[in-house]
Amino acid sequence: MPRVIRGTLITCEPAIKSIIMHINAENNNEIVIEDLDDTHLLIKESKIYDLKRLLDLRLKETLKVEAPLDDSD
């Protein structure tokens, strides 16, 4: 008998999708239902909040904020 899983379709850039797939792998494949194409994923509806939180943390780790240039010459 088929099993129904509620999901949410998300569209993102390939770079973000790569990060999401890495987060999914770290979480025992509990987030992504289906990898549809280069820019679309089907995510478990119950995991959307967790994914947003984990993605935000990952982006804060990888993005470095550049210090403003000192123009006091």
Buried (B, 14 or more C-beta within 10 A) or exposed (E): EEEEEEBBEBEBEEEBBEBBBEBBEEBEEEBBBEEBEEEEBBBBEEBBEBBEEBBEEBEEEEEEEEEEEEEEE
